[in-house]
Amino acid sequence: MQSAEPPYEWRLTSKANQTQEEMNKEEASKYRGRSKSLASAKHWVNNQNSPGKLAVGQRPRAFSNQCKEYLFKVLVVGELGTGKTSFIKRYVHQFFSSHYRATIGVDFALKVINWSENCLVRVQLWDIAGQERFGQMTRVYYKEAAGAFVVFDVSRPQTFEAVIKWKQDLDAKVSCPDGTTIPCLLLANKCDEEKAGSLSEETFLNTFCEENGFIGWFYTSPKDNVNIEEASRALLKRIISKKKALDNSMSIGESGLYEGRSALTLTDKFNEGKSLRKNSNCC
């Protein structure tokens, strides 16, 4: 005879007491098993949007009427093999592996951040396959994005040459409600390897970012865990700043979503989540 399911509180405690290695394995198995279809993308995003959903090992958080909750969709784009998936894995799961299969279409991850005492930030990271720039689906994938990481491999100059094309693709297909481009941060990834040519010169990269509309850049290494948190926080800080500026300059619809191609979602109360998701159309 099957035993009854243990109480919710017991299961939550069991999750919280898992070792980091066990959590990594569990999350990795979920990550590998996700379908790449667009229908699956919608289903996944809708499920992850639940304000009551807990990440592995996360304890319940006390919500108050003064607590603000942001939901941001952030794209991670760049050429094939630049380390986009490794960056996401390190950032979300504190996990690195040198063995990854190439992403097909798009993959997803969710990061929950206690930004401050009265602010919770949920980040949906969309891992766009390197070959997708040549396809017809990027407009769908980009829809309602609040910001983007553009990634290149410092040891492969040809991946840097494609950065401008990715930036132009983003600027042409997604924008903020005020018509400006979404914040984009350049990631000079795999900095643990030897840097090629001018990619080792900080002044060159500073000038490049200024001339091409990037908010800045970071040397990053998922392998050595270099600047992963710093780069992510820099982009989110700019996104939140943009969100607050738009709040002050334009009205928000009843659904809590901006009208336009870029949605920066905000709930002021815990119980508003359902109505927001009901009125939003992701993808």
HELIX and SHEET records of a PDB file:
HELIX    1   1 TYR A    8  ALA A   16  1                                   9    
HELIX    2   2 GLN A   20  GLY A   33  1                                  14    
HELIX    3   3 LEU A   38  GLN A   48  1                                  11    
HELIX    4   4 LYS A   84  HIS A   93  1                                  10    
HELIX    5   5 GLY A  130  PHE A  134  5                                   5    
HELIX    6   6 THR A  138  TYR A  142  1                                   5    
HELIX    7   7 PRO A  157  GLU A  161  1                                   5    
HELIX    8   8 VAL A  163  LYS A  173  1                                  11    
HELIX    9   9 GLY A  197  SER A  200  5                                   4    
HELIX   10  10 GLU A  202  ASN A  212  1                                  11    
HELIX   11  11 ILE A  228  SER A  249  1                                  22    
HELIX   12  12 PHE A  270  GLU A  272  5                                   3    
HELIX   13  13 GLY A  273  ASN A  279  1                                   7    
SHEET    1   A 6 VAL A 106  SER A 116  0                                        
SHEET    2   A 6 CYS A 119  ILE A 128 -1                                        
SHEET    3   A 6 LYS A  68  GLY A  78  1                                        
SHEET    4   A 6 GLY A 147  ASP A 153  1                                        
SHEET    5   A 6 CYS A 184  ASN A 189  1                                        
SHEET    6   A 6 GLY A 216  TYR A 219  1                                        
SHEET    1   B 4 VAL A 106  SER A 116  0                                        
SHEET    2   B 4 CYS A 119  ILE A 128 -1                                        
SHEET    3   B 4 LYS A  68  GLY A  78  1                                        
SHEET    4   B 4 THR A 265  THR A 267 -1                                        
END                                                                             
